[in-house]
Amino acid sequence: KNSPGQPQFVQAVEEVAEDLVVVFDRHKHYIPLFKYMVEPERLVKFKVPWIDDTGVLRMNRGFRVQFSSTLGPYKGGLRFHPSVSEGVIKFLGFEQILKNSLTTLPMGGGKGGSDFDPKGKSEAEVCRFCQSFMTELSHIIGANVDVPAGDIGVGGREIGYMFGQYKRLTSRWEGVLTGKGLNYGGSLIRPEATGYGCVYYAQEALKGLLGESFEGKRCVISGSGNVAQYTAEKVLQLGGKPMTFSDSSGFIHEPEGFSSEQVEIVMNIKNEARGRCEDYLEHSTTATYHKDKRPWGVEADFAFPSATENEINSKDAAALVENGCRGVFEGANMPSSPGAITCYYQNNVVFGPGKAANAGGVAVSGLEMSQNASMISWPAEQVDARLQRIMQSIYTTSSNIAEDYGKRGDLKFGANAAGFVKVADTLREHGL
């Protein structure tokens, strides 16, 4: 009732609350702490004026929700997309509290962004917008206060523009953003982290719940950004077959699975040419393109939704089940609707929720913060090994608490319960 017109936020809170009912039954003192946790500590809204290439003044809205600093500095990405609103940012920030709790690293929860759309904008326009956005954001962030990162629409280019502006405004070089370039404090494995981490988590779930590996398994992937690209790369390394990529216009399907060379072509189209999935057809005689469709009707063993929230509805979930899918691991934030999740449970589909499965990105962001604080850079092998251990720990922690409450294999319950209990116990230690 306190968040009218914010359906994504309400959906996220209700989904967690429903899981925690059994925890509240066993530990009544957690109920007021949950009510405390669902209200953000601070929500900042601001206007972002910028000049386009024709000299016309344009205006967008900026947001930053500093949701919880219980476990550490506010930590969470910035999203530049027309769909960004107060409700979307609150939903993402709330999820971030639990996700960061699961990583075992000292990070609170936050999120931010703007309804600015980088698509179709020139380099100069993106740069001017980022500088204007950071001019406002710089008042409320800092290396030990609030450390934003990238998200949809915010990659290395945008992080670089914002970091440069922060440095000009404050005359300080500090780890105020993560996802930075390697020349100025970035971490190796950061671009790969969410995708790699999601597959590491899935690997643990397949081994623990199904007694299987990725060898020869068909994996349907949505999205074509960093998360989807590196999910596909790691699936290939573990012997699986990535079958699809998608964007807002449709999806591409390789009937025998993408090879590593073909995944590199997709990466080049998306990262260098900033093209569309359809452009891949120029490089393949076997692929098919399905305009204005999602890839959930493709036969596959496992699914990795890696695009955006609520991209799988109950009908899509039923199509996945019908086509042989036995596991869904969320690379995106809340990509499965409540109806889709119900369908997974009814059909014994292993479900790895986003707050656990896609925590690899923020985990390596936390490792980037550690490297910046000690002014050193770790080799890729060390970062990757730590990422793998963190994802194994997230699976084990979620699995163990689920078993403790008589819900073996319920990884969604496990992630919600484990993430919440750590924050709630810390709140009590802080005097609440």
Order of alpha helices (4+ residues) and beta strands (2+ residues): alpha-alpha-beta-beta-beta-alpha-beta-alpha-beta-alpha-alpha-beta-alpha-beta-beta-beta-alpha-beta-beta-alpha-beta-alpha-beta-alpha-alpha-alpha-alpha
